[in-house]
């Protein structure tokens, strides 16, 4: 029999409605998944922050007539800001691998299932304590029948874990001739490199470190946005 667990809170949602009214409420991972999935279907904008916070912004835009018989049109927006209750950077390498196991079974005929606390994933399994921590963080969700999936919160945490930006630099020393005619090596302005923990290396060399860091963030942002395409 599946072991039931109280649903963990994954996000704090702050909503600015069409009329400017602001409200807040907590969301479980399953509730957030429903909200995000519906937003994608409705073609709302789901935008992840480009840092490692894991925050998401969902924007719905509507345009219509101001009155039933008028000729003026007005555009209104409803914005939901999702703040993770558990920071994605707390995802460990072991947890990343466990979540990856679950994702690997999602399109199979036998998706991951939880029974007596243990998550069975193909020929592997996630021990009860480890599974409980993933559920408590909101990175896994469990259906009433015991089927387990990786939540959007878990997928964001995985992308942030896989794409940790790095900035290296290379020297640009050059040989010069001093006034006394002696040839020496003089340090030049370093060039900075944008790298990622996934193995990606940007082909460009940047004169400013901040520009290289921005290139690394752009690489990570592209993978985050792909989750909500």
N, CA and C atoms as a LAMMPS dump frame, in Angstrom:
ITEM: TIMESTEP
0
ITEM: NUMBER OF ATOMS
687
ITEM: BOX BOUNDS ff ff ff
-5.0000000000000000e+02 5.0000000000000000e+02
-5.0000000000000000e+02 5.0000000000000000e+02
-5.0000000000000000e+02 5.0000000000000000e+02
ITEM: ATOMS id mol type element x y z
1 1 1 N 0.838 -1.193 0
2 1 2 C 0 0 0
3 1 3 C 0.877 1.247 0
4 2 1 N 0.477 2.304 -0.763
5 2 2 C 1.249 3.533 -0.758
6 2 3 C 1.249 4.168 0.626
7 3 1 N 2.329 4.835 0.957
8 3 2 C 2.422 5.555 2.213
9 3 3 C 2.079 7.01 1.962
10 4 1 N 1.062 7.52 2.61
11 4 2 C 0.653 8.899 2.391
12 4 3 C 1.454 9.833 3.282
13 5 1 N 1.749 11.015 2.762
14 5 2 C 2.498 12.029 3.483
15 5 3 C 1.81 13.363 3.297
16 6 1 N 1.755 14.152 4.356
17 6 2 C 1.156 15.469 4.234
18 6 3 C 1.918 16.271 3.184
19 7 1 N 1.163 16.936 2.297
20 7 2 C 1.787 17.671 1.204
21 7 3 C 2.615 18.827 1.753
22 8 1 N 3.839 18.94 1.272
23 8 2 C 4.731 20.005 1.733
24 8 3 C 4.485 21.276 0.924
25 9 1 N 4.721 22.411 1.553
26 9 2 C 4.586 23.682 0.865
27 9 3 C 5.847 23.939 0.049
28 10 1 N 5.65 24.253 -1.228
29 10 2 C 6.785 24.467 -2.128
30 10 3 C 7.023 25.937 -2.427
31 11 1 N 5.953 26.744 -2.437
32 11 2 C 6.074 28.153 -2.809
33 11 3 C 5.194 29.026 -1.916
34 12 1 N 5.619 30.271 -1.798
35 12 2 C 4.753 31.327 -1.299
36 12 3 C 4.378 32.162 -2.516
37 13 1 N 3.089 32.258 -2.795
38 13 2 C 2.623 32.956 -3.999
39 13 3 C 2.12 34.346 -3.622
40 14 1 N 2.631 35.347 -4.299
41 14 2 C 2.186 36.726 -4.118
42 14 3 C 1.547 37.181 -5.424
43 15 1 N 0.258 37.466 -5.374
44 15 2 C -0.514 37.796 -6.567
45 15 3 C -0.879 39.277 -6.582
46 16 1 N -0.557 39.938 -7.683
47 16 2 C -1.027 41.306 -7.929
48 16 3 C -2.091 41.203 -9.009
49 17 1 N -3.349 41.414 -8.612
50 17 2 C -4.465 41.158 -9.524
51 17 3 C -4.646 42.286 -10.532
52 18 1 N -5.604 42.087 -11.433
53 18 2 C -5.841 43.059 -12.485
54 18 3 C -6.123 44.456 -11.935
55 19 1 N -6.809 44.511 -10.771
56 19 2 C -7.167 45.801 -10.183
57 19 3 C -6.101 46.347 -9.238
58 20 1 N -4.953 45.663 -9.157
59 20 2 C -3.881 46.121 -8.3
60 20 3 C -3.899 45.54 -6.905
61 21 1 N -4.955 44.799 -6.561
62 21 2 C -5.046 44.188 -5.234
63 21 3 C -3.97 43.118 -5.084
64 22 1 N -3.358 43.064 -3.904
65 22 2 C -2.264 42.125 -3.645
66 22 3 C -2.696 41.123 -2.581
67 23 1 N -2.416 39.863 -2.847
68 23 2 C -2.735 38.802 -1.885
69 23 3 C -1.608 37.795 -1.867
70 24 1 N -1.518 37.035 -0.783
71 24 2 C -0.487 36.016 -0.658
72 24 3 C -1.101 34.722 -0.151
73 25 1 N -0.52 33.612 -0.604
74 25 2 C -0.96 32.313 -0.108
75 25 3 C 0.136 31.284 -0.369
76 26 1 N 0.234 30.284 0.481
77 26 2 C 1.206 29.208 0.243
78 26 3 C 0.65 28.203 -0.754
79 27 1 N 1.547 27.551 -1.471
80 27 2 C 1.151 26.529 -2.436
81 27 3 C 1.969 25.267 -2.206
82 28 1 N 1.302 24.136 -2.262
83 28 2 C 2.032 22.873 -2.274
84 28 3 C 2.662 22.701 -3.65
85 29 1 N 3.56 21.741 -3.766
86 29 2 C 4.19 21.483 -5.056
87 29 3 C 3.145 21.106 -6.104
88 30 1 N 2.157 20.316 -5.713
89 30 2 C 1.117 19.899 -6.658
90 30 3 C 0.267 21.089 -7.09
91 31 1 N -0.074 21.968 -6.139
92 31 2 C -0.86 23.153 -6.493
93 31 3 C -0.079 24.063 -7.432
94 32 1 N 1.203 24.231 -7.156
95 32 2 C 2.042 25.058 -8.028
96 32 3 C 2.161 24.433 -9.413
97 33 1 N 2.292 23.102 -9.471
98 33 2 C 2.37 22.423 -10.767
99 33 3 C 1.1 22.66 -11.584
100 34 1 N -0.055 22.583 -10.933
101 34 2 C -1.324 22.83 -11.631
102 34 3 C -1.38 24.267 -12.15
103 35 1 N -0.97 25.212 -11.31
104 35 2 C -0.98 26.624 -11.701
105 35 3 C -0.058 26.868 -12.893
106 36 1 N 1.142 26.315 -12.839
107 36 2 C 2.116 26.52 -13.914
108 36 3 C 1.675 25.825 -15.194
109 37 1 N 1.194 24.588 -15.066
110 37 2 C 0.75 23.849 -16.249
111 37 3 C -0.402 24.575 -16.945
112 38 1 N -1.322 25.096 -16.164
113 38 2 C -2.455 25.824 -16.74
114 38 3 C -1.968 27.107 -17.419
115 39 1 N -1.007 27.783 -16.801
116 39 2 C -0.455 29.002 -17.39
117 39 3 C 0.198 28.706 -18.737
118 40 1 N 0.905 27.573 -18.831
119 40 2 C 1.546 27.203 -20.091
120 40 3 C 0.501 26.93 -21.166
121 41 1 N -0.552 26.206 -20.781
122 41 2 C -1.632 25.905 -21.734
123 41 3 C -2.286 27.193 -22.223
124 42 1 N -2.483 28.145 -21.299
125 42 2 C -3.143 29.409 -21.645
126 42 3 C -2.201 30.416 -22.294
127 43 1 N -0.94 30.007 -22.478
128 43 2 C 0.073 30.854 -23.099
129 43 3 C 0.37 32.116 -22.286
130 44 1 N 0.236 31.999 -20.977
131 44 2 C 0.712 33.069 -20.102
132 44 3 C 2.234 33.029 -20.089
133 45 1 N 2.845 34.115 -19.676
134 45 2 C 4.304 34.161 -19.596
135 45 3 C 4.743 33.566 -18.259
136 46 1 N 5.557 32.533 -18.324
137 46 2 C 6.155 31.947 -17.119
138 46 3 C 7.651 32.214 -17.221
139 47 1 N 8.137 33.102 -16.376
140 47 2 C 9.516 33.57 -16.493
141 47 3 C 10.292 33.242 -15.22
142 48 1 N 11.33 32.412 -15.321
143 48 2 C 12.184 32.14 -14.165
144 48 3 C 13.203 33.251 -13.983
145 49 1 N 13.522 33.579 -12.743
146 49 2 C 14.605 34.521 -12.49
147 49 3 C 15.91 33.922 -13.015
148 50 1 N 16.829 34.78 -13.446
149 50 2 C 18.068 34.287 -14.032
150 50 3 C 19.14 33.993 -12.984
151 51 1 N 18.866 34.323 -11.715
152 51 2 C 19.815 33.973 -10.667
153 51 3 C 19.532 32.551 -10.2
154 52 1 N 20.041 32.175 -9.04
155 52 2 C 19.842 30.808 -8.543
156 52 3 C 18.786 30.753 -7.45
157 53 1 N 17.886 31.737 -7.429
158 53 2 C 16.862 31.796 -6.379
159 53 3 C 15.745 30.79 -6.603
160 54 1 N 15.469 30.432 -7.868
161 54 2 C 14.349 29.552 -8.164
162 54 3 C 13.014 30.254 -8.241
163 55 1 N 13.004 31.578 -8.159
164 55 2 C 11.745 32.324 -8.229
165 55 3 C 11.169 32.283 -9.64
166 56 1 N 9.842 32.293 -9.702
167 56 2 C 9.122 32.288 -10.974
168 56 3 C 8.105 33.415 -10.981
169 57 1 N 7.862 33.965 -12.162
170 57 2 C 6.826 34.981 -12.317
171 57 3 C 5.885 34.559 -13.435
172 58 1 N 4.599 34.503 -13.117
173 58 2 C 3.573 34.144 -14.103
174 58 3 C 2.744 35.388 -14.386
175 59 1 N 2.683 35.779 -15.65
176 59 2 C 1.956 36.992 -16.031
177 59 3 C 0.879 36.652 -17.051
178 60 1 N -0.344 37.022 -16.705
179 60 2 C -1.452 36.892 -17.655
180 60 3 C -1.856 38.289 -18.096
181 61 1 N -1.949 38.495 -19.407
182 61 2 C -2.292 39.803 -19.968
183 61 3 C -3.596 39.692 -20.733
184 62 1 N -4.516 40.604 -20.435
185 62 2 C -5.785 40.64 -21.161
186 62 3 C -6.005 42.048 -21.716
187 63 1 N -6.565 42.104 -22.899
188 63 2 C -6.885 43.382 -23.533
189 63 3 C -8.329 43.34 -23.989
190 64 1 N -9.072 44.401 -23.663
191 64 2 C -10.474 44.425 -24.063
192 64 3 C -11.049 45.822 -24.009
193 65 1 N -12.33 45.937 -24.355
194 65 2 C -13.004 47.234 -24.346
195 65 3 C -13.253 47.676 -22.916
196 66 1 N -13.126 48.976 -22.675
197 66 2 C -13.347 49.496 -21.327
198 66 3 C -14.824 49.473 -20.943
199 67 1 N -15.721 49.589 -21.924
200 67 2 C -17.161 49.482 -21.686
201 67 3 C -17.775 48.661 -22.801
202 68 1 N -19.007 48.242 -22.569
203 68 2 C -19.678 47.385 -23.558
204 68 3 C -19.892 48.1 -24.882
205 69 1 N -20.081 49.417 -24.84
206 69 2 C -20.366 50.154 -26.083
207 69 3 C -19.247 51.112 -26.458
208 70 1 N -18.143 51.087 -25.673
209 70 2 C -17.08 52.049 -25.923
210 70 3 C -16.165 51.631 -27.047
211 71 1 N -15.263 52.539 -27.374
212 71 2 C -14.296 52.273 -28.433
213 71 3 C -12.866 52.24 -27.897
214 72 1 N -12.72 52.466 -26.611
215 72 2 C -11.385 52.449 -26.007
216 72 3 C -11.042 51.052 -25.513
217 73 1 N -9.8 50.658 -25.758
218 73 2 C -9.327 49.359 -25.301
219 73 3 C -8.314 49.56 -24.171
220 74 1 N -8.249 48.561 -23.29
221 74 2 C -7.37 48.66 -22.127
222 74 3 C -6.678 47.322 -21.907
223 75 1 N -5.428 47.382 -21.512
224 75 2 C -4.656 46.174 -21.226
225 75 3 C -4.418 46.064 -19.722
226 76 1 N -4.728 44.889 -19.171
227 76 2 C -4.539 44.639 -17.741
228 76 3 C -3.672 43.397 -17.564
229 77 1 N -2.969 43.365 -16.453
230 77 2 C -2.087 42.231 -16.166
231 77 3 C -2.333 41.703 -14.759
232 78 1 N -2.238 40.389 -14.677
233 78 2 C -2.293 39.71 -13.384
234 78 3 C -0.965 38.987 -13.209
235 79 1 N -0.257 39.301 -12.146
236 79 2 C 1.095 38.784 -11.947
237 79 3 C 1.149 37.946 -10.674
238 80 1 N 1.646 36.718 -10.813
239 80 2 C 1.838 35.831 -9.656
240 80 3 C 3.333 35.595 -9.508
241 81 1 N 3.836 35.933 -8.355
242 81 2 C 5.26 35.765 -8.055
243 81 3 C 5.413 34.582 -7.108
244 82 1 N 6.155 33.563 -7.538
245 82 2 C 6.327 32.349 -6.746
246 82 3 C 7.716 32.338 -6.11
247 83 1 N 7.737 32.313 -4.796
248 83 2 C 8.985 32.29 -4.037
249 83 3 C 9.144 30.912 -3.404
250 84 1 N 10.213 30.159 -3.744
251 84 2 C 10.375 28.814 -3.176
252 84 3 C 10.538 28.865 -1.653
253 85 1 N 9.927 27.906 -0.978
254 85 2 C 10.095 27.831 0.468
255 85 3 C 11.412 27.137 0.829
256 86 1 N 11.907 26.288 -0.061
257 86 2 C 13.209 25.638 0.11
258 86 3 C 14.122 26.111 -1.012
259 87 1 N 15.254 26.666 -0.664
260 87 2 C 16.159 27.185 -1.677
261 87 3 C 16.692 26.058 -2.575
262 88 1 N 16.628 26.247 -3.897
263 88 2 C 17.093 25.198 -4.813
264 88 3 C 18.551 24.814 -4.607
265 89 1 N 19.389 25.748 -4.129
266 89 2 C 20.809 25.439 -3.967
267 89 3 C 21.044 24.403 -2.87
268 90 1 N 20.007 24.06 -2.109
269 90 2 C 20.141 23.02 -1.092
270 90 3 C 20.063 21.621 -1.687
271 91 1 N 19.727 21.524 -2.977
272 91 2 C 19.698 20.219 -3.643
273 91 3 C 21.108 19.639 -3.692
274 92 1 N 21.266 18.417 -3.204
275 92 2 C 22.58 17.776 -3.201
276 92 3 C 22.769 16.954 -4.479
277 93 1 N 23.991 16.52 -4.703
278 93 2 C 24.275 15.692 -5.877
279 93 3 C 23.492 14.387 -5.822
280 94 1 N 23.398 13.78 -4.645
281 94 2 C 22.641 12.543 -4.492
282 94 3 C 21.16 12.767 -4.801
283 95 1 N 20.607 13.872 -4.319
284 95 2 C 19.208 14.174 -4.596
285 95 3 C 18.99 14.45 -6.079
286 96 1 N 19.94 15.132 -6.692
287 96 2 C 19.846 15.377 -8.136
288 96 3 C 19.769 14.047 -8.894
289 97 1 N 20.614 13.105 -8.536
290 97 2 C 20.624 11.809 -9.211
291 97 3 C 19.327 11.048 -8.967
292 98 1 N 18.773 11.167 -7.759
293 98 2 C 17.501 10.496 -7.472
294 98 3 C 16.367 11.099 -8.302
295 99 1 N 16.33 12.418 -8.395
296 99 2 C 15.299 13.063 -9.214
297 99 3 C 15.46 12.69 -10.683
298 100 1 N 16.708 12.594 -11.123
299 100 2 C 16.97 12.217 -12.512
300 100 3 C 16.475 10.798 -12.802
301 101 1 N 16.583 9.921 -11.811
302 101 2 C 16.044 8.568 -11.955
303 101 3 C 14.538 8.608 -12.196
304 102 1 N 13.848 9.432 -11.415
305 102 2 C 12.389 9.522 -11.53
306 102 3 C 12.005 10.065 -12.9
307 103 1 N 12.692 11.119 -13.346
308 103 2 C 12.4 11.688 -14.663
309 103 3 C 12.625 10.656 -15.762
310 104 1 N 13.64 9.836 -15.606
311 104 2 C 13.933 8.822 -16.608
312 104 3 C 12.844 7.783 -16.785
313 105 1 N 11.971 7.638 -15.787
314 105 2 C 10.887 6.646 -15.858
315 105 3 C 9.549 7.263 -16.259
316 106 1 N 9.487 8.584 -16.405
317 106 2 C 8.191 9.234 -16.603
318 106 3 C 7.498 8.821 -17.896
319 107 1 N 8.25 8.588 -18.946
320 107 2 C 7.637 8.222 -20.226
321 107 3 C 7.591 6.713 -20.447
322 108 1 N 7.893 5.954 -19.411
323 108 2 C 7.872 4.504 -19.539
324 108 3 C 6.504 3.964 -19.123
325 109 1 N 6.341 2.677 -19.311
326 109 2 C 5.071 2.054 -18.921
327 109 3 C 4.985 1.821 -17.419
328 110 1 N 6.089 2.018 -16.708
329 110 2 C 6.09 1.825 -15.257
330 110 3 C 6.749 3.012 -14.577
331 111 1 N 6.006 4.134 -14.437
332 111 2 C 6.581 5.311 -13.784
333 111 3 C 6.923 5.025 -12.333
334 112 1 N 7.706 5.898 -11.741
335 112 2 C 8.134 5.724 -10.355
336 112 3 C 6.921 5.671 -9.43
337 113 1 N 7.004 4.791 -8.427
338 113 2 C 5.9 4.631 -7.479
339 113 3 C 6.469 4.551 -6.061
340 114 1 N 5.704 5.044 -5.127
341 114 2 C 6.111 5.012 -3.724
342 114 3 C 5.27 3.976 -2.99
343 115 1 N 5.959 3.112 -2.266
344 115 2 C 5.282 2.07 -1.52
345 115 3 C 6.045 1.84 -0.215
346 116 1 N 5.319 1.941 0.889
347 116 2 C 5.945 1.8 2.212
348 116 3 C 7.122 2.759 2.384
349 117 1 N 6.963 3.949 1.809
350 117 2 C 7.976 4.979 1.972
351 117 3 C 9.058 4.971 0.926
352 118 1 N 9.331 3.828 0.32
353 118 2 C 10.395 3.711 -0.676
354 118 3 C 9.842 4.027 -2.064
355 119 1 N 10.617 4.771 -2.854
356 119 2 C 10.22 5.062 -4.232
357 119 3 C 10.906 4.077 -5.153
358 120 1 N 10.117 3.294 -5.86
359 120 2 C 10.637 2.292 -6.786
360 120 3 C 10.733 2.906 -8.18
361 121 1 N 11.945 2.884 -8.73
362 121 2 C 12.209 3.505 -10.028
363 121 3 C 12.892 2.468 -10.915
364 122 1 N 12.1 1.772 -11.73
365 122 2 C 12.669 0.724 -12.561
366 122 3 C 13.321 -0.345 -11.692
367 123 1 N 14.594 -0.636 -11.971
368 123 2 C 15.32 -1.621 -11.171
369 123 3 C 16.028 -0.978 -9.979
370 124 1 N 15.859 0.316 -9.811
371 124 2 C 16.468 1.025 -8.691
372 124 3 C 15.379 1.486 -7.73
373 125 1 N 15.807 2.109 -6.643
374 125 2 C 14.846 2.652 -5.699
375 125 3 C 15.493 3.756 -4.881
376 126 1 N 14.652 4.613 -4.33
377 126 2 C 15.092 5.692 -3.453
378 126 3 C 14.66 5.326 -2.042
379 127 1 N 15.58 5.252 -1.086
380 127 2 C 15.233 4.841 0.276
381 127 3 C 14.182 5.753 0.896
382 128 1 N 13.423 5.241 1.868
383 128 2 C 12.339 6.021 2.47
384 128 3 C 12.77 7.381 3.003
385 129 1 N 13.878 7.447 3.727
386 129 2 C 14.304 8.719 4.306
387 129 3 C 14.637 9.736 3.227
388 130 1 N 15.342 9.29 2.176
389 130 2 C 15.705 10.186 1.08
390 130 3 C 14.467 10.639 0.316
391 131 1 N 13.525 9.716 0.093
392 131 2 C 12.288 10.061 -0.598
393 131 3 C 11.484 11.066 0.212
394 132 1 N 11.441 10.87 1.53
395 132 2 C 10.694 11.779 2.397
396 132 3 C 11.262 13.189 2.33
397 133 1 N 12.594 13.297 2.258
398 133 2 C 13.201 14.626 2.175
399 133 3 C 12.874 15.311 0.849
400 134 1 N 12.845 14.549 -0.235
401 134 2 C 12.508 15.125 -1.537
402 134 3 C 11.05 15.584 -1.57
403 135 1 N 10.182 14.815 -0.955
404 135 2 C 8.77 15.203 -0.874
405 135 3 C 8.586 16.427 0.024
406 136 1 N 9.324 16.446 1.134
407 136 2 C 9.209 17.559 2.075
408 136 3 C 9.706 18.862 1.462
409 137 1 N 10.672 18.768 0.556
410 137 2 C 11.193 19.96 -0.118
411 137 3 C 10.285 20.425 -1.253
412 138 1 N 9.3 19.594 -1.62
413 138 2 C 8.429 19.924 -2.744
414 138 3 C 9.041 19.61 -4.083
415 139 1 N 10.113 18.843 -4.097
416 139 2 C 10.782 18.501 -5.358
417 139 3 C 10.188 17.249 -5.984
418 140 1 N 9.492 16.462 -5.201
419 140 2 C 8.709 15.331 -5.699
420 140 3 C 7.258 15.537 -5.307
421 141 1 N 6.355 15.04 -6.128
422 141 2 C 4.94 14.989 -5.773
423 141 3 C 4.463 13.546 -5.88
424 142 1 N 3.445 13.239 -5.106
425 142 2 C 2.916 11.874 -5.091
426 142 3 C 1.417 11.898 -5.32
427 143 1 N 0.953 11.121 -6.304
428 143 2 C -0.479 10.986 -6.556
429 143 3 C -1.096 10.038 -5.532
430 144 1 N -2.43 10.063 -5.384
431 144 2 C -3.08 9.159 -4.431
432 144 3 C -2.782 7.688 -4.67
433 145 1 N -2.48 7.314 -5.931
434 145 2 C -2.186 5.902 -6.216
435 145 3 C -0.717 5.543 -5.984
436 146 1 N 0.068 6.517 -5.493
437 146 2 C 1.473 6.254 -5.215
438 146 3 C 2.428 6.634 -6.322
439 147 1 N 1.903 7.031 -7.505
440 147 2 C 2.775 7.46 -8.594
441 147 3 C 3.509 8.741 -8.188
442 148 1 N 4.788 8.781 -8.501
443 148 2 C 5.64 9.899 -8.092
444 148 3 C 6.181 10.607 -9.329
445 149 1 N 6.181 11.94 -9.291
446 149 2 C 6.754 12.74 -10.372
447 149 3 C 7.659 13.811 -9.778
448 150 1 N 8.542 14.323 -10.625
449 150 2 C 9.36 15.468 -10.245
450 150 3 C 8.549 16.73 -10.517
451 151 1 N 8.39 17.561 -9.525
452 151 2 C 7.609 18.783 -9.665
453 151 3 C 8.372 19.835 -10.461
454 152 1 N 7.687 20.919 -10.804
455 152 2 C 8.38 22.03 -11.451
456 152 3 C 9.45 22.595 -10.518
457 153 1 N 9.146 22.653 -9.223
458 153 2 C 10.147 23.137 -8.261
459 153 3 C 11.382 22.248 -8.3
460 154 1 N 11.176 20.937 -8.408
461 154 2 C 12.294 20.008 -8.493
462 154 3 C 13.068 20.164 -9.785
463 155 1 N 12.364 20.401 -10.88
464 155 2 C 13.034 20.559 -12.179
465 155 3 C 13.874 21.84 -12.207
466 156 1 N 13.336 22.898 -11.61
467 156 2 C 14.117 24.14 -11.532
468 156 3 C 15.379 23.912 -10.698
469 157 1 N 15.223 23.233 -9.559
470 157 2 C 16.382 22.953 -8.71
471 157 3 C 17.42 22.115 -9.458
472 158 1 N 16.97 21.172 -10.275
473 158 2 C 17.891 20.344 -11.04
474 158 3 C 18.664 21.172 -12.072
475 159 1 N 17.957 22.056 -12.783
476 159 2 C 18.631 22.895 -13.778
477 159 3 C 19.673 23.786 -13.107
478 160 1 N 19.31 24.363 -11.963
479 160 2 C 20.24 25.237 -11.265
480 160 3 C 21.447 24.456 -10.742
481 161 1 N 21.224 23.2 -10.374
482 161 2 C 22.329 22.362 -9.906
483 161 3 C 23.239 21.978 -11.075
484 162 1 N 22.648 21.677 -12.212
485 162 2 C 23.418 21.225 -13.366
486 162 3 C 24.177 22.366 -14.039
487 163 1 N 23.636 23.586 -13.925
488 163 2 C 24.214 24.725 -14.641
489 163 3 C 24.687 25.793 -13.657
490 164 1 N 25.737 25.452 -12.942
491 164 2 C 26.356 26.414 -12.025
492 164 3 C 27.444 27.146 -12.809
493 165 1 N 27.258 28.432 -12.936
494 165 2 C 28.159 29.214 -13.781
495 165 3 C 29.531 29.377 -13.132
496 166 1 N 30.527 29.442 -13.994
497 166 2 C 31.901 29.645 -13.553
498 166 3 C 32.537 30.703 -14.449
499 167 1 N 33.388 31.494 -13.881
500 167 2 C 34.09 32.512 -14.662
501 167 3 C 35.589 32.315 -14.494
502 168 1 N 36.281 31.971 -15.569
503 168 2 C 37.725 31.824 -15.543
504 168 3 C 38.377 32.997 -16.257
505 169 1 N 39.674 32.999 -16.309
506 169 2 C 40.353 34.048 -17.052
507 169 3 C 41.649 33.492 -17.634
508 170 1 N 42.095 34.149 -18.659
509 170 2 C 43.339 33.758 -19.313
510 170 3 C 44.249 34.982 -19.391
511 171 1 N 45.517 34.77 -19.208
512 171 2 C 46.462 35.868 -19.289
513 171 3 C 46.717 36.287 -20.723
514 172 1 N 47.084 37.518 -20.885
515 172 2 C 47.409 38.039 -22.222
516 172 3 C 48.792 38.684 -22.181
517 173 1 N 49.709 37.968 -21.529
518 173 2 C 51.073 38.494 -21.459
519 173 3 C 51.66 38.625 -22.867
520 174 1 N 52.504 39.608 -23.005
521 174 2 C 53.13 39.817 -24.313
522 174 3 C 54.58 40.257 -24.117
523 175 1 N 55.365 39.963 -25.132
524 175 2 C 56.78 40.331 -25.081
525 175 3 C 56.951 41.766 -25.555
526 176 1 N 57.688 42.553 -24.769
527 176 2 C 57.938 43.943 -25.146
528 176 3 C 59.442 44.21 -25.065
529 177 1 N 59.823 45.275 -25.686
530 177 2 C 61.232 45.697 -25.648
531 177 3 C 61.33 46.948 -24.782
532 178 1 N 62.082 46.843 -23.707
533 178 2 C 62.255 47.99 -22.825
534 178 3 C 63.103 49.067 -23.495
535 179 1 N 63.186 50.202 -22.847
536 179 2 C 63.968 51.322 -23.391
537 179 3 C 65.44 50.966 -23.533
538 180 1 N 65.924 50.04 -22.662
539 180 2 C 67.336 49.656 -22.739
540 180 3 C 67.574 48.541 -23.751
541 181 1 N 66.538 48.169 -24.497
542 181 2 C 66.686 47.166 -25.531
543 181 3 C 66.475 45.732 -25.072
544 182 1 N 66.217 45.512 -23.783
545 182 2 C 65.999 44.158 -23.264
546 182 3 C 64.558 43.734 -23.542
547 183 1 N 64.391 42.501 -24.037
548 183 2 C 63.052 41.963 -24.305
549 183 3 C 62.548 41.258 -23.041
550 184 1 N 61.352 41.648 -22.575
551 184 2 C 60.763 41.077 -21.357
552 184 3 C 59.286 40.789 -21.614
553 185 1 N 58.725 39.976 -20.704
554 185 2 C 57.283 39.691 -20.773
555 185 3 C 56.55 40.655 -19.837
556 186 1 N 55.508 41.263 -20.341
557 186 2 C 54.712 42.205 -19.542
558 186 3 C 53.272 41.702 -19.465
559 187 1 N 52.663 41.788 -18.28
560 187 2 C 51.281 41.331 -18.158
561 187 3 C 50.325 42.252 -18.903
562 188 1 N 49.386 41.628 -19.607
563 188 2 C 48.359 42.402 -20.293
564 188 3 C 47.033 42.312 -19.553
565 189 1 N 46.011 42.92 -20.11
566 189 2 C 44.683 42.878 -19.513
567 189 3 C 44.115 41.468 -19.687
568 190 1 N 43.68 40.807 -18.599
569 190 2 C 43.174 39.432 -18.738
570 190 3 C 41.862 39.376 -19.515
571 191 1 N 41.646 38.267 -20.163
572 191 2 C 40.383 38.003 -20.844
573 191 3 C 39.616 36.966 -20.03
574 192 1 N 38.33 37.197 -19.868
575 192 2 C 37.508 36.336 -19.009
576 192 3 C 36.709 35.34 -19.844
577 193 1 N 36.517 34.151 -19.261
578 193 2 C 35.842 33.052 -19.948
579 193 3 C 34.568 32.685 -19.2
580 194 1 N 33.506 32.416 -19.949
581 194 2 C 32.24 31.981 -19.366
582 194 3 C 32.155 30.465 -19.469
583 195 1 N 32 29.815 -18.332
584 195 2 C 31.93 28.355 -18.292
585 195 3 C 30.743 27.925 -17.451
586 196 1 N 30.382 26.653 -17.597
587 196 2 C 29.269 26.111 -16.825
588 196 3 C 29.661 24.741 -16.299
589 197 1 N 29.093 24.379 -15.153
590 197 2 C 29.409 23.078 -14.56
591 197 3 C 28.934 21.92 -15.425
592 198 1 N 28.04 22.178 -16.391
593 198 2 C 27.583 21.116 -17.294
594 198 3 C 28.626 20.778 -18.348
595 199 1 N 29.687 21.578 -18.432
596 199 2 C 30.715 21.364 -19.434
597 199 3 C 30.7 22.393 -20.547
598 200 1 N 29.658 23.21 -20.585
599 200 2 C 29.572 24.238 -21.63
600 200 3 C 30.659 25.292 -21.449
601 201 1 N 31.277 25.676 -22.557
602 201 2 C 32.268 26.757 -22.562
603 201 3 C 31.877 27.746 -23.649
604 202 1 N 31.644 28.977 -23.26
605 202 2 C 31.319 29.999 -24.253
606 202 3 C 32.525 30.219 -25.159
607 203 1 N 32.271 30.352 -26.451
608 203 2 C 33.376 30.46 -27.414
609 203 3 C 34.054 31.826 -27.373
610 204 1 N 33.415 32.796 -26.726
611 204 2 C 33.972 34.145 -26.715
612 204 3 C 34.862 34.385 -25.491
613 205 1 N 35.783 35.32 -25.638
614 205 2 C 36.605 35.797 -24.533
615 205 3 C 36.209 37.25 -24.265
616 206 1 N 35.977 37.571 -23.004
617 206 2 C 35.441 38.882 -22.665
618 206 3 C 36.471 39.711 -21.907
619 207 1 N 36.486 40.995 -22.226
620 207 2 C 37.422 41.89 -21.546
621 207 3 C 36.971 42.228 -20.13
622 208 1 N 35.669 42.172 -19.886
623 208 2 C 35.131 42.501 -18.56
624 208 3 C 34.585 41.239 -17.898
625 209 1 N 34.911 41.053 -16.631
626 209 2 C 34.439 39.874 -15.906
627 209 3 C 32.919 39.855 -15.83
628 210 1 N 32.311 41.024 -15.632
629 210 2 C 30.855 41.099 -15.532
630 210 3 C 30.189 40.622 -16.82
631 211 1 N 30.812 40.883 -17.955
632 211 2 C 30.25 40.442 -19.239
633 211 3 C 30.31 38.923 -19.357
634 212 1 N 31.403 38.329 -18.886
635 212 2 C 31.517 36.869 -18.895
636 212 3 C 30.492 36.239 -17.973
637 213 1 N 30.289 36.85 -16.808
638 213 2 C 29.287 36.344 -15.871
639 213 3 C 27.891 36.43 -16.476
640 214 1 N 27.614 37.512 -17.195
641 214 2 C 26.311 37.654 -17.846
642 214 3 C 26.106 36.574 -18.904
643 215 1 N 27.167 36.223 -19.614
644 215 2 C 27.072 35.159 -20.62
645 215 3 C 26.768 33.82 -19.959
646 216 1 N 27.378 33.567 -18.795
647 216 2 C 27.101 32.332 -18.065
648 216 3 C 25.649 32.292 -17.605
649 217 1 N 25.159 33.419 -17.112
650 217 2 C 23.757 33.474 -16.668
651 217 3 C 22.796 33.279 -17.838
652 218 1 N 23.155 33.814 -19.003
653 218 2 C 22.295 33.648 -20.181
654 218 3 C 22.192 32.18 -20.578
655 219 1 N 23.308 31.45 -20.481
656 219 2 C 23.298 30.012 -20.767
657 219 3 C 22.363 29.288 -19.805
658 220 1 N 22.467 29.597 -18.52
659 220 2 C 21.607 28.97 -17.516
660 220 3 C 20.145 29.36 -17.725
661 221 1 N 19.903 30.639 -18.03
662 221 2 C 18.538 31.12 -18.218
663 221 3 C 17.845 30.394 -19.37
664 222 1 N 18.604 30.091 -20.429
665 222 2 C 18.016 29.396 -21.577
666 222 3 C 17.502 28.02 -21.174
667 223 1 N 18.238 27.331 -20.313
668 223 2 C 17.802 26.021 -19.844
669 223 3 C 16.605 26.143 -18.887
670 224 1 N 16.566 27.193 -18.088
671 224 2 C 15.419 27.405 -17.21
672 224 3 C 14.166 27.688 -18.03
673 225 1 N 14.283 28.555 -19.016
674 225 2 C 13.12 28.891 -19.834
675 225 3 C 12.586 27.685 -20.585
676 226 1 N 13.477 26.764 -20.965
677 226 2 C 13.049 25.566 -21.706
678 226 3 C 12.096 24.704 -20.889
679 227 1 N 12.135 24.813 -19.571
680 227 2 C 11.215 24.039 -18.723
681 227 3 C 9.771 24.455 -18.921
682 228 1 N 9.563 25.698 -19.36
683 228 2 C 8.213 26.242 -19.43
684 228 3 C 7.797 26.575 -20.858
685 229 1 N 8.5 25.994 -21.827
686 229 2 C 8.189 26.257 -23.233
687 229 3 C 6.928 25.523 -23.651
